[in-house]
């Protein structure tokens, strides 16, 4: 199962906010530089996360973004639904399509349903805070000179 770059980049942005947001609002270009993400795309994702209530943004020269809730209160299931719209591995899992050629006696739909349920269980039971220990916290000097590329 594959998710788009929206989910990966959005999660990387949220992780960056969790790591650096305690110092004040985090600017988009700083997130982009540290995480190796294109700033225009990052702006789109942060706007979407803001509209969903996961991020709070402040305009101006001392503005930026921060998490709307503590990392422990942000479940990945919510993030994926905002960024991807669904966690389904296949379109037919989200809706019954009477015009589907394979609707009667489909042997794959039960598999897709189980995959969706398993994925959602993992995402519901994982918070943003659960991802933080896997990410190295760079020193201030390394943040300015090199891109942080955490391993997921």
C-alpha positions in Angstrom: 0.0 0.0 0.0 1.3 3.4 -0.9 0.4 6.9 0.4 1.2 10.0 -1.5 3.9 12.6 -0.8 1.1 14.6 0.8 1.1 12.2 3.8 4.9 12.0 4.0 5.6 15.7 3.6 2.7 16.6 5.9 3.9 14.3 8.6 7.5 15.5 8.3 6.2 19.1 8.7 4.2 18.1 11.8 7.3 16.3 13.3 9.4 19.4 12.6 6.8 21.6 14.4 6.8 19.2 17.3 10.6 19.3 17.5 11.1 23.0 17.0 7.8 24.6 17.9 8.6 25.0 21.5 11.0 27.8 20.5 8.1 29.8 19.0 6.4 29.8 15.6 8.3 27.9 13.0 8.6 29.5 9.6 7.9 27.5 6.4 11.3 28.0 4.9 13.0 26.6 8.0 10.8 23.5 7.9 11.5 23.1 4.2 15.2 23.5 4.7 15.5 21.0 7.5 13.2 18.4 6.0 14.2 18.9 2.4 10.7 19.8 1.3 9.7 22.3 -1.5 8.3 25.4 0.2 5.3 26.1 -2.1 4.0 22.5 -1.6 4.7 22.8 2.1 2.6 26.0 2.2 -0.3 24.1 0.7 0.0 21.3 3.2 0.3 23.6 6.2 -2.8 25.5 5.0 -4.7 22.3 4.8 -3.5 21.2 8.3 -4.4 24.7 9.6 -8.0 24.4 8.2 -8.3 21.0 9.9 -7.3 22.5 13.3 -4.0 20.6 13.6 -1.8 23.7 13.0 -2.0 27.3 14.1 -0.4 29.9 11.9 0.6 33.5 12.6 1.4 36.0 9.9 4.1 38.6 9.8 7.9 38.7 10.2 7.8 36.9 13.5 5.1 34.6 12.4 5.1 31.0 11.5 3.4 27.8 12.4 3.0 25.7 15.5 1.0 22.6 16.5 -2.6 23.3 17.7 -2.4 20.5 20.2 0.4 18.6 21.9 2.0 15.9 19.8 0.5 13.3 22.2 -3.0 14.5 21.3 -2.5 14.2 17.5 -3.4 10.8 16.2 -2.0 9.8 12.8 -5.4 8.6 11.6 -6.6 12.2 11.7 -3.6 13.5 9.9 -4.0 10.9 7.1 -7.6 11.6 6.7 -6.9 15.3 6.3 -4.0 14.8 3.9 -5.1 11.8 1.9 -8.9 11.8 2.4 -8.9 8.1 3.0 -6.8 5.2 4.2 -8.3 2.7 1.8 -6.0 0.7 -0.4 -8.6 0.6 -3.1 -11.5 2.7 -4.2 -14.2 0.1 -3.8 -13.5 -0.2 -0.1 -14.9 3.3 0.6 -18.1 2.8 -1.4 -20.2 0.0 -2.9 -20.3 0.4 -6.6 -23.1 -1.5 -8.2 -21.6 -1.0 -11.6 -18.3 -2.6 -10.6 -17.6 -5.6 -12.9 -16.3 -7.6 -10.0 -19.0 -6.6 -7.4 -20.6 -10.1 -7.3 -18.3 -12.6 -5.7 -15.2 -10.4 -5.6 -12.4 -12.2 -3.8 -10.3 -9.1 -3.4 -12.6 -6.7 -1.6 -12.5 -8.6 1.7 -8.7 -8.4 1.5 -8.8 -4.6 0.9 -11.2 -4.2 3.8 -8.9 -6.1 6.1 -5.9 -4.0 5.0 -7.9 -0.8 5.6 -9.0 -1.9 9.1 -5.4 -2.9 10.0 -4.0 0.4 8.7 -6.6 2.4 10.5 -5.9 0.5 13.8 -2.2 1.3 13.5 -2.9 5.0 12.7 -5.5 5.4 15.5 -3.1 3.9 18.0 -0.1 6.0 16.9 0.3 9.7 17.9 2.7 12.3 16.5 4.6 11.9 19.8 5.3 8.3 19.0 7.3 9.3 16.0 9.5 11.8 17.7 12.1 9.4 19.4 12.9 8.0 15.9 13.9 11.5 14.7 17.3 12.9 15.7 17.2 16.3 17.2 19.9 18.3 15.4 22.1 20.8 17.2 21.4 24.5 16.3 24.6 24.6 14.2 23.8 21.5 12.2 20.3 22.8 11.4 21.8 25.8 9.7 24.4 23.9 7.7 22.8 20.7 6.7 19.4 19.2 5.9 18.0 16.8 8.5 16.8 13.7 6.8 15.2 11.6 9.5 14.4 7.9 8.8 10.7 6.9 9.0 
